[in-house]
Amino acid sequence: MTREGRRGATAAAVLAALALAGCGGGSSHPTSAGGFKNAAPASITLTSSAFGSGQPIPRVYTCSGRGSSPPLQWSAAPDGTRELVLLMRDIDGPGGNFVHWVVAGIPPDSDSVAAGHAPRGGVQGVNSAGSVGYTPPCPPRGDPPHRYLITILALTRRSSLRTGFNPSRLSGTGLASGTLVGTYARP
């Protein structure tokens, strides 16, 4: 298999791990994702001081407000973690996988990100809106509430990605994960 082929296969594995990562207290969230030979256990607790799991995302973090990213906190990554990856997806959006935010290269000793900021030391990738960084939830008016999965994944090796990377370039094996689910419907 070529280097690009291996990179694509491991990118699919990382995205599948993110999709298969448990929500909240270890329960799993149904999503359609390809097979991942080593699904990361949901052993990292991911929370937000702005909303609880399964609760509405406050307007300030959406297109109806300031559109800034929410504050997030997570428990310590397990030994062997070389990098953390943060991903926020709308599973009810176009194609069932609209990427709102992807950040790689987060140091393993990191445990939070402040509202409106990227995680310290991380590099932001391109979201599904085509821009680098966070794009706020903005489902069509009249849609029922969309579900937004925010996942943190501990990787066993560094990705060495640069700002503006395509999420398909993610690679590595998931060691642990944590997921927070928020909802939002436009008024």
N, C-alpha and C positions, 0 to 999 in steps of 0.2 A: 504494500500500500504506500502511496506517495505521502510526502510530508503534508501537503494540502489535504489529502484524503483523510489522514489521521487527525489533522486539526479539525476538519469538518465533523468527523465521527465523535471526537471528544467534545466538540461544541454542542452537538446534539445531546450528548450524555449529560453535560452540565445543565443545559436548558431543561432536559427531562427531569433531572434531579431537583431543580428549582420548582418545576411543575408538580412533582410528586412529594415535595416536602410537606410535612404535616402542618396543620393550622393550629395556632394557639397551643393548647395543652396536649399536643401529641395526636389529636384526631386528624385523619387525613381528609383532604378536600378533593372531590372528584374533578379531574381534568383529563383532557385527552392529550397524552404525550407519548412519544415513542418509548420503546423499552430502554431502560437504564440498568446496566448490569450490576451496579453498586449504589442503589438508592441511599441517599444520605439520611441517617436517622434524625428525627426531629428532637435533637437534644440541646438546641440553643433556644432560649426564651427570648422572643422579640416582642417588644411593647412600644407604645407611644403614650406620652403624657397628654396627648390631645384627644385620643379616642381609644376605646376598648375594642378587642377583637369582635368582629361581627357588627360593630356599631358604625353609624354614619361618620364620614370624614368631615370635620368642620369646614364650613364654606371658605374660610380664609385660605385653605390649601387647595382650592379648586379654581376653575376658570371664572366662577361667579364671585370670587374674592380676589385676594392678592396673587394667588397662584404660586405661593411659595411651598417648598417641600415641607412635610411634617417632621416634627422632632421624633427621633427613634432611639431606643435603648435596647441593648441585647446583653445576654449573659456571656461569660467568658467562653472563648473558643477552646476546644479540646487540644491537648498536646498533639503535636504533629501538624497543626494548622500553619500554612505558609502564607495564606492570603484569604481575605474575605471578599465576597462578591455580594452586592445588594441589587435586587431587582424588584421593580414594581410593575405589575401587569394588570390590565383590565381583561378579565376572562369572559366578560360579556360584550366586549367591544368587537370591532371588525376582525373576523377570522378567529375570535376567541382567544387572542393572545396579543393585545395591543400593549406594547412596551412603553411605559411612561417614564421609566428611569432605570438606568443600568450603570453601576459603578463597580469597577474592578480594582485590584491593587490595594485594597484597604488592609492596613497592617493588622496582624492577628491579635495584637494587644488592644486594639480599638474596641470601644464598647458603646458608642453612641454617636449621634449626629444631631446638631442643633437645627431648629427650624430655619428654612431658607438657605441652608448650607449643604455642601457636599461633604461626605466623610473625610476626615483628616487623612491625607496621604493617598487618597483614592483618585482614580482617573475615570472620568465620565465618558460613556459611550453615546452613540446616536440612538435616539428614541424613535418610536414608530411615526412621530410627526416630522421626522427628518432633521431635528435639531439636536445639538449636544446638550446634555443635562436633563433636568426635570421638566416635564410638560404636565400641567395639572389635569386632574380628572375633569372631563367636559362631555359627558354623554349627551346624546340628542334630547332635547326637551320632549317630554311625554313618554320617554322610555321608563320602564320600571328601574328601581335602583340597580346600578351596576356594581359588581363585586371586584374589588381591587386587592390582589394578593401582593403583599410586600414580603420578600423572602431574603434572608441572609444565609449564605452558604459558606462553609469553611472548606477550603481547598487544600490538598496535600502538596501542591507545588505552585510556584508563582506563574502568573499568566504573561507578564512582561508586556502588557498592552499599553497603548498610548491614548491620550485624549482623542475622542472622536472615533474610537473603534466601533466596528459593527458587532452587535451582540453574538452573531454567529461565529466570531473569532474566539469566544470563550473556550478555554480548555482546562482540563484537570479532573481529578477525582473528588467527589464530594465526601467529606469526612463527617460532617454534621450540618444541620440546618435548623432554621426556625422561621415560622411564617405568621404574619399578622394579616387579618382580613378586615378591610374597611369597605363601606358602601357609600354610594353617592347617586342622587337623582337630582337633575337640575330643576329649579323651581319654574 
